[in-house]
Amino acid sequence: MPIQLLPDTLINQIAAGEVVERPASIVKELAENSLDAGATEIAIHLEAGGIERVCVRDDGCGIPASELPLAVARHATSKIDSLKALLSVTTKGFRGEALAAIAAVTHLTIASRPREAPHGMKLDARSGELTPYAMAPGTEVDCRALFDTVPARRKFLKTPQTEAHHAIEAARRLALAHPQVAWQVTHNDKLVWRLAPQSAEARFLALFHTDPAEWRLAHAETPAAQLLGWVIEPRFARESARQALQYLFVNGRAVRDRLLAQAVRQAYHDVLHGHRQPSYVLFLTVAPELVDVNVHPAKSEVRFRDPNAIFRLVNGAIAQALAPTVVFPQPLGTETTEAAGKTQPPLATERATAPATRAIVSSPAAQQRLPFGTSTVRDSANARYLAFAAHAFVDANTARSETATPAPTTPPGALPPLAPAHEHAAPEVAAPSPPPVEPSATEPPLGYALAQLHGIYILAQNRRGLVLVDMHAAHERILYERLKRHYDEAALPAQPLLHPVPVRLNGAALATFTEHRVTLAQLGLEASLLDTETIAVRTHPPFVAPREIPALVAELLETLRDAPTSNAVTARRDALLARVACHGAVRANRALTQEEMNALLRDLEATERGGQCNHGRPTWIELPLAALDALFLRGQ
């Protein structure tokens, strides 16, 4: 077949394959045009899931009659006129392809009336006929019989119910990103939802009907970017991504971005249990010249000029939102500090700088720290070794024996820390109940210990009801966070190897090693080039066996090469520290005294991310008096 120019009809149908995948694509493109036109009200009507009809009406600025034929022509747009404008585009659409692509695979009519026009005009995209049309100011685009001209593609559409779900989801994303706009969605003449203009918080709750107590507010700001949104508390994470709410917006545009998703996942890496998935709704605002939205025909992907800075912004904001441990439910978007007795306005509307949606409550006694190693059950050689490593990590310059624990200094009014473990401690011994404590505003959030249950749980009473604490999980998180704090102040201790360990690397890995040699040294892995294919590792962290060094180095270099912004070294470091903390934490059937239990509660209150252990399991739960009364039908 000779080379020839394709006819315009075929060109448009090929281009439509990149823009129009299903009815949801039409909903997205037309609604984004309405937003670009300054609409304050947008109505979307679907028939048969959008397969038979998608109609979008708005009250935007409208299109003059003379420009209607151009509106459905390829590469015709009013949103950019130069390369400079393309590199700093602020509108949702800009390619000039959407209407032409939709017209190629549907029977499209477009009617519009500018506010100054006496009446509207309607264009049939297929015939080119232009006729007067009675309508309010704005634009109406009606698309019927999707893929009627391309039967092969119509066969790939799902059932009307499935297509309706995707189309409504596309509208939901846009409504979530633009709460100042009124939205209405109908399907087969039945109202799906109607939303008036409202605040970001109100729009979020209206669309998802979620419990505000399950969410925390994430907020961070730099001169070039701002992040605002909500992240789920770890204990409410879902079993799969399909069950979770995961929404990312960049400059009001819903996107799928691996960098942002990885930043979120990294922030949750040590507070999620198993393979549970976090929920999040995040709005990232970036200076237009620092983000490229001209990456994908459907504009669902973006590229950042400084991806490392964006990664740190998102990751840091979420990590800060998840850091508080003892929190009380507050209205979504507010932060109340019990000590100050003040309530700040919603962050989304007032741009406050509160890092979370819950109040953090602590007491002077909460500043008491549990010394490392004082609650370790030394029941095996491995546990003894790891406990010693943690001990040396915290105070490398002080020689301590395995069984001797220095007497900690106790500030006036503070409870003493955990005493050393006794090798023959009797299991499941409950401490005597404390004298009744009168509720007061200064009572610690987790209250005071009542007893141990089965040598595993601490039962405590606070002003609101009963608190159950998993003592091993709680102490594990306390030790883990303290190890991380110490690492931030100094690198991990490096233990010299009697004989350097050779590690063979390929060319790419050697290049990565040269670039990240300092990073490896911070993890206690000091190494140097031995020859063109081998490095010699001369030190290692005390809690990493020498035989693990080759695999560890290869894994770190591969991760650093593939994802330099993923904070991979920190994640690996945290995994090592979590291992130490797990073995150093108090174990089941360890009988704790009254003072030890209360000291553990106070320390948990002062520990970041204290609501979950290093493996993502809850460390404590609260049963309010109302829930207890309901169990016994009190007041009914």
C-alpha angles and dihedrals in degrees: 000000000000122000110268141164115263118237116255092246092057092044090054093048091051091048090048089062089068095047107030114052099149139338089286089065091057092048091051096047096045095044091049089053088053091052091049088053090059096252119176094187126040126181122192122193124189132189122194090356091309093299093109099030144002117180123179122187128183142170096231130133094288131219123270114244092243091059098047095092089051091051091069095042120103118261093008114132141149094208105076134023104172144026089258090058090048091054092054102031116162100179125091093235128036110141097085090223107100102081093040091050093047091047089054093060103031140039098260130190123179124196124184141170125190114216093251094050119099092223142355131264126220125210126199102212093202099051099024091230115154119201137168115266131193110228145127118265111289138056135292122194116189119191120185135183101014113219091001087138092045105048093173091063093045089064090064094060117104128229118303089252092055094045090048090054092054093045093050090047090054089052091046092056092052093046090050092052093046109042092159089070125079114233136193127183125187130178122196089347092305120119112243097180141330122203128189121209107284145150122291091252094050092047091050092052093043094054099044105026089217131160110259090211090069095061139071128202118245119200135162134153139194129174090265104033144026131198124202129165149091133284127194122248108253094243090062096051116130131243094241140017090247090062094045127083105238116171127162123184128185114193089341093309120119108233142175106223124169092201094057093041090051091050090054094046091048091054089054096041098112101031101055122087117230113318097335116147126228124229120224142164109198131176116198118191115195131175104266093236090057097058130056113213094173093089106098130032090234090047089232094130132057137189123217124215091218106027093170092059092048091048091052092047095052096038093047095047093052094043088053092048091052095044101086114092112189108044137163124211115264132174110285111271098022133098123204123189110204094207093053097037092215131131121208123212120256111294095221092061103030098034093228119172101236110141098210143020096236134069120251111216123189138161134216089257089057089073090069108110127212110231116238117261096015094111101036118131103218100202101139141029091250093051090049091050094049092045090051091049091053090047092051091045092058098042109014093165097054120077112221131175121232096247103031117086120188116237106256121225112249118207116226111283094012124120118243119255126251113298121230116283115261113225094222099036112155112248126238096014111156119215117236116268115263121239114275112281119214112229112253139166090252096055112123115256094244092044124212129316120259103178148320121266118212090334090285110076135049116218113210136174126220134169093275100047139276126351123201117198128190097220097201094048091046095049090044091059092045092054093042095053091047092052090051092050090052091050090053089057095045138002122265113279113265119218114204117238118229088220120023113244113235117220120191115217135182123236097271093047091049090053090050090049091053090052097044103033092119091051091055090048090056087060091053094260106122112179143162137198113275098179139328093294105026140062126197116225109208104176137030138184111271093242095053115083115229092240089061094056101089094050092043094051093046091049094049094048092048092050093046091050096048099040113016091169096051095090085235096162092053090049091051091046090051091051090055093047091047089056091053092047093049093055092042097052125099112273135221118283091028106136110225126199123232091259093049093052093048091046089053091051092049092049092048089054090057096046123099115239087010092153092079135037122234090275095051098257117138115261096199143006132194128221108199120218089248090060092048091048090052091054090058096036091241113172093013 
